[in-house]
Amino acid sequence: GADLATGRAGRALAALRVTRATGGPGACPPPEVFRTASDLARLARGETVPGLTAPPSAGLLRGLSGAALLHLELYELTGERHLLDSARDILHREAAHCVRMPGGSVQVKDGRRHLLYLDQGSGGFALVARAYLDHREDPLLSGLLPGVRQGCVLEFVREPGLFTGRAGLTATAHALDTAPADGPARTAPAPDVLASVRNLTWHLVQRDDRLLVPGAGLRRFSTDLATGSAGLLLALHTLAASPDAPGSPSGPRALLSLLTLG
């Protein structure tokens, strides 16, 4: 696979993160990281790469946005402009999966479904696109972000979790607000973000002194990061943190780091 969740983009990004954390200043990632990045860039350009298949849709974990994040972090480490160019090309490929809905929101079209999520959908794509825009202007990418942000606060969301539910969408909307592509940045959560937080109560189930979070498919209660209470708490943490505090988990890059255990 090529994606972040189960494929080579995830392995390479993990190797890069470990190198940066343990290798000290000037440490260089293993050659395999650069080979993987090159293979993923070729795949995004439509070339045939043995052993790799392009995801059919877009998103941070299940699409190629994770591959764009890999190229972006390699560029920040090395300064090699071709890596930034590859991140742009991959994000443009992801953008081709996005459609503007009648209400104005921007979502990823996946067959008959339209998705906003961090796992698969326009929310995760938007976080990486916003991180890219810190380095270079891009009208295509910046033009999509307001529509994604609009979709992240829609009233109806089936699940409450982080990767495929309301918690992740709410955190994404706030992250985009704290580092908008244009206009002033917000510090406190916007009113529609706070409304989404309140709407989390629609999903929760009280049992004695506990609040239980329905997980994937609403078939069982979950405490995990992707679908359950751990992810919901992480999302709320990003909203409650002071943007002025050192290491504050606000903004797209901070949320990306939390989602990918950076």
For each residue, the residues with C-beta under 8 A, 3 or more apart:
1: 6 7 8 52 53 55
2: 7 8 9 40 43 52 53 54 55 64 67
3: 6 7 9 10 55 61 62 63 64 66 67
4: 7 9 10 13 60 61 62 65 66 67 69 260
5: 10 61 62 66 119
6: 1 3 10
7: 1 2 3 4 10 11
8: 1 2 11 12 36 39 40 52
9: 2 3 4 12 13 36 40 64 66 67 69 70
10: 3 4 5 6 7 13 14 66
11: 7 8 14 15 36
12: 8 9 15 16 32 33 36 37 40 70
13: 4 9 10 16 17 66 69 70 73 260
14: 10 11 17 18
15: 11 12 18 19 29 30 32 33
16: 12 13 19 20 29 33 70 73 74 77
17: 13 14 20 21 260 261 262
18: 14 15 21 22
19: 15 16 22 23 27 28 29 30 33
20: 16 17 23 27 77
21: 17 18
22: 18 19 27
23: 19 20 26 27 28
24: 27
25:
26: 23
27: 19 20 22 23 24
28: 19 23
29: 15 16 19 33 34 74 77
30: 15 19 33
31: 34 35
32: 12 15 35 36
33: 12 15 16 19 29 30 36 37 70 74
34: 29 31 37 38 74
35: 31 32 38 39
36: 8 9 11 12 32 33 39 40 70
37: 12 33 34 40 41 67 70 71 74 83 86
38: 34 35 41 42
39: 8 35 36 42 43 49 52
40: 2 8 9 12 36 37 43 44 52 64 67 70 71 86 90
41: 37 38 44 45 67 71 86 89 90
42: 38 39 45 47 49
43: 2 39 40 46 47 49 52 54 64 67
44: 40 41 54 64 67 86 89 90 93
45: 41 42 89
46: 43
47: 42 43
48:
49: 39 42 43 52
50:
51:
52: 1 2 8 39 40 43 49
53: 1 2
54: 2 43 44 64
55: 1 2 3 58 59 62 63 64
56: 110
57: 62 63 97 108 110 115 120
58: 55 63 64 65 93 94 95 97 98 108 120 121 122 125
59: 55 62 63 65 94 108 115 117 118 119 120 121 122 123 124 125
60: 4 63 65 66 69 118 119 123 124 125 127 128 256 259
61: 3 4 5 66 118 119 120 124 163
62: 3 4 5 55 57 59 119 120
63: 3 55 57 58 59 60 66 94 97 108 120 124 125
64: 2 3 9 40 43 44 54 55 58 67 68 90 93 94
65: 4 58 59 60 68 69 90 91 94 124 125 127 128 129
66: 3 4 5 9 10 13 60 61 63 69 70 128 260
67: 2 3 4 9 37 40 41 43 44 64 70 71 90
68: 64 65 71 72 86 87 90 91 94 128 132
69: 4 9 13 60 65 66 72 73 87 128 131 256 260
70: 9 12 13 16 33 36 37 40 66 67 73 74
71: 37 40 41 67 68 74 75 83 84 86 87 90
72: 68 69 75 76 83 84 87 128 131 132 135
73: 13 16 69 70 76 77
74: 16 29 33 34 37 70 71 77 78 80 83
75: 71 72 78 79 80 81 83 84 87 135
76: 72 73 79
77: 16 20 29 73 74
78: 74 75 83
79: 75 76
80: 74 75 83 84
81: 75 84 85
82: 85 86
83: 37 71 72 74 75 78 80 86 87
84: 71 72 75 80 81 87 88 132 135 136
85: 81 82 88 89
86: 37 40 41 44 68 71 82 83 89 90
87: 68 69 71 72 75 83 84 90 91 132
88: 84 85 91 92 132 136 138
89: 41 44 45 85 86 92 93
90: 40 41 44 64 65 67 68 71 86 87 93 94
91: 65 68 87 88 94 95 125 128 129 132 138 141
92: 88 89 95 96 140 141
93: 44 58 64 89 90 96 97
94: 58 59 63 64 65 68 90 91 97 98 125 129
95: 58 91 92 98 125 129 140 141 144
96: 92 93
97: 57 58 63 93 94 108 109 110
98: 58 94 95 106 107 108 109 122 125 144 148
99: 106 107 108 109 114
100: 104 105 106 147
101: 104 105 106 107 114 151
102:
103: 150
104: 100 101 147 150
105: 100 101 116 147 148 150 151 154
106: 98 99 100 101 122 144 147 148 150 151
107: 98 99 101 114 115 116 121 122 148 151
108: 57 58 59 63 97 98 99 114 115 116 120 121 122 125
109: 97 98 99 113 114
110: 56 57 97 113 114 115 120
111:
112:
113: 109 110
114: 99 101 107 108 109 110
115: 57 59 107 108 110 120 121 122
116: 105 107 108 121 122 123 148 151 152 154 169
117: 59 120 121 123 124 163 164 165 168 169
118: 59 60 61 121 123 124 127 162 163 164 168 169 172 259
119: 5 59 60 61 62 124 163 164 168 226
120: 57 58 59 61 62 63 108 110 115 117 124 164
121: 58 59 107 108 115 116 117 118 124 125
122: 58 59 98 106 107 108 115 116 125 126 144 148 151
123: 59 60 116 117 118 126 127 148 151 152 168 169 172
124: 59 60 61 63 65 117 118 119 120 121 127 128 172 259
125: 58 59 60 63 65 91 94 95 98 108 121 122 128 129 148
126: 122 123 129 130 144 145 148 149 172 176 252
127: 60 65 118 123 124 130 131 172 175 176 252 255 256 259
128: 60 65 66 68 69 72 91 124 125 131 132 252 256
129: 65 91 94 95 125 126 132 133 138 141 142 144 145
130: 126 127 133 134 145 175 176 179 181 252
131: 69 72 127 128 134 252 253 256
132: 68 72 84 87 88 91 128 129 135 136 138 141
133: 129 130 136 137 138 141 142 181
134: 130 131 179 253
135: 72 75 84 132
136: 84 88 132 133
137: 133 142
138: 88 91 129 132 133 141 142
139: 142 143
140: 92 95 143 144
141: 91 92 95 129 132 133 138 144 145 181
142: 129 133 137 138 139 145 181 182
143: 139 140 146
144: 95 98 106 122 126 129 140 141 147 148
145: 126 129 130 141 142 148 149 176 180 181
146: 143 149 150 181
147: 100 104 105 106 144 150 151
148: 98 105 106 107 116 122 123 125 126 144 145 151 152 172 176
149: 126 145 146 152 153 172 173 176 177
150: 103 104 105 106 146 147 153 154
151: 101 105 106 107 116 122 123 147 148 154 169
152: 116 123 148 149 169 170 172 173 176 196
153: 149 150 169 170 173 192 193 195 196
154: 105 116 150 151 157 169
155: 199
156:
157: 154 160 165 166 169 199
158: 165 218
159: 164 165 166 203 214 215 216 217 218 227
160: 157 165 166 167 200 203 204 213 214 232
161: 164 165 166 167 168 213 215 216 222 226 227 228 231 232
162: 118 165 167 168 171 225 226 227 230 231 232 234 235 259
163: 61 117 118 119 168 225 226 227 231
164: 117 118 119 120 159 161 168 216 226 227
165: 117 157 158 159 160 161 162 168 169 203 227
166: 157 159 160 161 169 170 196 199 200 203
167: 160 161 162 170 171 200 231 232 234 235 236
168: 117 118 119 123 161 162 163 164 165 171 172 231 235
169: 116 117 118 123 151 152 153 154 157 165 166 172 173 196
170: 152 153 166 167 173 174 193 196 197 200 235 239
171: 162 167 168 174 175 234 235 238 239 255
172: 118 123 124 126 127 148 149 152 168 169 175 176 255
173: 149 152 153 169 170 176 177 190 192 193 196
174: 170 171 177 178 186 189 190 193 238 239 250
175: 127 130 171 172 178 179 238 250 251 252 254 255
176: 126 127 130 145 148 149 152 172 173 179 180 252
177: 149 173 174 180 185 186 189 190 193
178: 174 175 185 186 187 243 250 251
179: 130 134 175 176 185 251 252 253
180: 145 176 177 183 184 185 186
181: 130 133 141 142 145 146
182: 142
183: 180
184: 180
185: 177 178 179 180
186: 174 177 178 180 189 190
187: 178 243 244
188:
189: 174 177 186 193 194 197 239
190: 173 174 177 186 193 194
191: 194 195
192: 153 173 195 196
193: 153 170 173 174 177 189 190 196 197 239
194: 189 190 191 197 198
195: 153 191 192 198 199
196: 152 153 166 169 170 173 192 193 199 200
197: 170 189 193 194 200 236 239
198: 194 195 201
199: 155 157 166 195 196 202
200: 160 166 167 170 196 197 203 204 232
201: 198 204
202: 199
203: 159 160 165 166 200 213 214
204: 160 200 201 211 212 213
205: 211 212 214 221
206: 210 211 212
207: 210 212
208:
209:
210: 206 207
211: 204 205 206 229
212: 204 205 206 207 221 229
213: 160 161 203 204 221 222 223 227 228 229 232
214: 159 160 203 205 218 219 220 221 222
215: 159 161 218 219 220 221 222 224 227 228
216: 159 161 164 219 222 226 227
217: 159
218: 158 159 214 215
219: 214 215 216
220: 214 215
221: 205 212 213 214 215 228
222: 161 213 214 215 216 227 228 229
223: 213 228 229 230
224: 215 227 228 230 231
225: 162 163 228 230 231 234
226: 119 161 162 163 164 216 231
227: 159 161 162 163 164 165 213 215 216 222 224 231
228: 161 213 215 221 222 223 224 225 231 232
229: 211 212 213 222 223 232 233
230: 162 223 224 225 233 234
231: 161 162 163 167 168 224 225 226 227 228 234 235
232: 160 161 162 167 200 213 228 229 235 236
233: 229 230 236 237
234: 162 167 171 225 230 231 237 238 258
235: 162 167 168 170 171 231 232 238 239
236: 167 197 232 233 239 240
237: 233 234 240 241 249
238: 171 174 175 234 235 241 249 250 254 255 258
239: 170 171 174 189 193 197 235 236
240: 236 237
241: 237 238 245 248 249 250
242: 245 248
243: 178 187 248 250 251
244: 187 248
245: 241 242 248
246:
247:
248: 241 242 243 244 245 254
249: 237 238 241 254 255 257 258
250: 174 175 178 238 241 243 254 255
251: 175 178 179 243 254 255
252: 126 127 128 130 131 175 176 179 255 256
253: 131 134 179 256 257
254: 175 238 248 249 250 251 257 258
255: 127 171 172 175 238 249 250 251 252 258 259
256: 60 69 127 128 131 252 253 259 260 262
257: 249 253 254 260 261 262
258: 234 238 249 254 255 261 262
259: 60 118 124 127 162 255 256
260: 4 13 17 66 69 256 257
261: 17 257 258
262: 17 256 257 258
